[in-house]
Amino acid sequence: MIALSTVLSMIQIPLMPHGGSITLFSMVPILVMSYRHGAKCGIMTAFVNSLIQLVQGLGNLAYCQTLTAQVGCVLLDYLLAFTVLGFACLIASRSAAAPWVSVSAPLWCACCAFCAAFCPVTSSGRTTTTLSAG
């Protein structure tokens, strides 16, 4: 699932000015892994995926001019943003009749996707504030 997520993250809508991009369906394998195998495997898979994404996106740290901005970029853009996807199984509720089918699948997908998208937005605001103050 990590390999599939990595390959899907390489399919991008054109890059944004400061290195950001929008990928299609790269979160889905991590969400499925978390939901099917539980919190432990889901969080571990999401964390390993975040490390792979960090290595692939090290060039984005060039936009951060201070050490604080770089640490915030690493934590919010990569580690926290991708690791939060591993918590998808904690939000989903399963029915007793069909434990493999989620009753609230749209809810857990939307919640995890929102949390994963909110972290880089917070980081970009912090980096922009650092750039404009300096």
N, C-alpha and C positions, 0 to 999 in steps of 0.2 A: 504494500500500500504506500510505503514511503517513496518507492521508485515511481509509482504511478502519479503520485502527487507532485513529485519533482518534474516529471515529464510534462504534466499538465500546467505547471507553473511557467514553463518555457513558452507556452502559447499565450502571447500577450497582445492586448490592445496597445496601440502605439504608446511609447514611453512619455511620461510627464516631464516637465522642464527640470525638476530636481531629482530625477532618478526613479520616481514612483511609477507604478504600472498597475494595470488591472488585468488579472488573469481569469480565465474561464475555467470553472469547475476544479480548481486546484485544492479547494477545501474539502470537497466531497469524499475522497478516499480516507481522510483523517476522521471525518465525522462518522463514516460508516464503520471504521475500525473501532472507534470509541464506543459506538452504540452496540456493536456485535460482541465485543470482547471485554467490555467493562472499563472502569475508570483507570485501573493500573496500566493495562496495555494501551489504552487510548491516550493517556497523558504521556507515557513513555514514547509512543509513536509520534505524538505531536511535538514533543521536545526535540527528538532526533531530527524531525523535519525542520524545526526552527533552526537548528544548528546548520543543516545543509543549506537552507535559505540564507543564513547569515554569511556563510562562506561564498555563496554565489553573489551576494549583494554587497561585498565589502567596499566596492567603489562608491557606494552611497555615503560612506562616512566622510568623504572629501567635502561634502557640503556643510558639515558641522565644524565650526571654527574653534570651539572650546572643548575641553575634556568633558565637561558636564553635558554638553550637547551630544557628544559622541556616545557617552554612557547611556544617556536617555534614548538615543537613536537605537542602540543595540538592544536595550531592554524593551522599549515600547514597539519598535518596528519589527523586531524579529522574535526574541525570546517570549515575551508575553503575548504578542499578537497571534503567534502560531500555537503556543502551548495551551491557550484558552480553548482551542478546538477540542482538546482531549477531554474536556469536562462535559461534552455533549451528552454522555450517557447519564449524567446526574440530573439533567433537565427532563429527559424523555421519560414518559410513563408507559409501561407495557401492559397490555391487557392479559388477563389470565387465560383466555381461550386461545390466543395466538401470541405467544411471548416474543416472536420474532418480528411482529408488526407493531409499530408504534402508534399509539392513539393520538399523540401530539407531535408527529414528525415535523410539520411545518413550524411549530413553535420552537422546537429545539434547534432546528436549522437556522431559523431567523435570529434567534437569540445569540447563538455562537457566532454567526456571521457578523452580526452587529458588533459584538464585543471585539472580534478580530479586526473589524474595520475601524472601530473607534480608537484603538491603540495607536496606529500610525497617524491618524488625524491629530491626536493629542501630541504626538511627537513632532509633527510638522509645525504645529503652532508653537511649540517650545523652541524649535530650531529657528523659526522665523523671528520670534521675539529676541533670541540671542543675536541673530544677524542684524536686526534693526537697532538694537541697543548698542552694538559695537561699532 
